[in-house]
Amino acid sequence: MSKIADIIMKETRLIIENKGEICPDFDQQAKFLSDLPMDSLDLATLIVSLELNTGLDPFRDGFKQFHSIAELITLYENTAA
């Protein structure tokens, strides 16, 4: 697993746990708003946290569609490349 993938997985888990939710076991195929106990505010919090932790902003030129953790990892890895 890449460093970016590790950060995204860790930050996702932290956001869920900080809400007081029990974080389910999940993998990179998990979809944010359907498979995980996250809402749109949690997703926005994740994006801000990822920018602070990675220094990357794949949304600088506008929003890019993603649903799963794997798709978000790809966005960040492509930005880092």
C-alpha positions as CSV (number, residue, x, y, z in Angstrom):
1,M,0.0,0.0,0.0
2,S,1.3,3.5,-0.9
3,K,2.0,6.2,1.7
4,I,-1.0,8.2,0.3
5,A,-3.2,5.1,0.6
6,D,-2.1,4.6,4.2
7,I,-2.9,8.3,5.0
8,I,-6.4,8.1,3.4
9,M,-7.3,4.9,5.2
10,K,-6.0,6.2,8.5
11,E,-7.8,9.6,8.2
12,T,-11.0,7.9,7.1
13,R,-10.9,5.7,10.2
14,L,-10.2,8.7,12.5
15,I,-13.1,10.7,11.2
16,I,-15.5,7.8,11.7
17,E,-14.2,7.1,15.2
18,N,-14.1,10.8,16.2
19,K,-17.9,10.9,15.5
20,G,-18.3,8.2,18.1
21,E,-19.2,5.6,15.5
22,I,-17.8,2.1,15.5
23,C,-15.6,1.9,12.4
24,P,-16.3,-1.2,10.4
25,D,-13.6,-3.2,8.7
26,F,-13.2,-1.7,5.3
27,D,-10.9,-1.9,2.3
28,Q,-10.1,0.3,-0.6
29,Q,-13.2,-0.7,-2.5
30,A,-15.5,0.8,0.2
31,K,-17.7,3.6,-1.0
32,F,-17.7,6.6,1.3
33,L,-21.4,7.6,1.5
34,S,-22.9,4.1,1.3
35,D,-20.5,1.5,2.8
36,L,-19.1,3.7,5.6
37,P,-20.9,5.7,8.3
38,M,-19.9,9.0,6.8
39,D,-21.9,11.9,5.5
40,S,-21.0,14.8,3.2
41,L,-19.6,16.9,6.0
42,D,-17.4,14.0,7.0
43,L,-16.2,13.7,3.4
44,A,-15.4,17.4,3.3
45,T,-13.5,17.1,6.6
46,L,-11.5,14.2,5.1
47,I,-10.6,16.3,2.0
48,V,-9.3,19.2,4.2
49,S,-7.4,16.8,6.4
50,L,-5.8,15.1,3.4
51,E,-4.7,18.4,2.0
52,L,-3.1,19.3,5.3
53,N,-1.4,15.9,5.7
54,T,-0.2,15.5,2.1
55,G,0.2,19.0,0.8
56,L,-1.8,17.9,-2.3
57,D,-5.0,19.2,-3.7
58,P,-6.4,17.2,-6.6
59,F,-9.4,19.5,-6.6
60,R,-7.5,22.7,-7.3
61,D,-8.8,22.8,-10.9
62,G,-12.4,21.9,-9.9
63,F,-14.2,19.0,-8.4
64,K,-13.4,15.5,-9.6
65,Q,-16.0,12.7,-9.1
66,F,-15.1,9.8,-6.8
67,H,-17.1,7.3,-4.7
68,S,-14.7,4.8,-3.3
69,I,-11.5,5.0,-1.3
70,A,-9.6,3.5,-4.3
71,E,-10.8,6.3,-6.5
72,L,-9.8,8.9,-4.0
73,I,-6.3,7.3,-3.7
74,T,-6.0,7.4,-7.5
75,L,-6.8,11.1,-7.5
76,Y,-4.1,11.9,-4.9
77,E,-1.5,9.6,-6.5
78,N,-2.1,11.2,-9.9
79,T,-1.7,14.7,-8.3
80,A,1.6,13.6,-6.6
81,A,3.0,12.2,-9.9
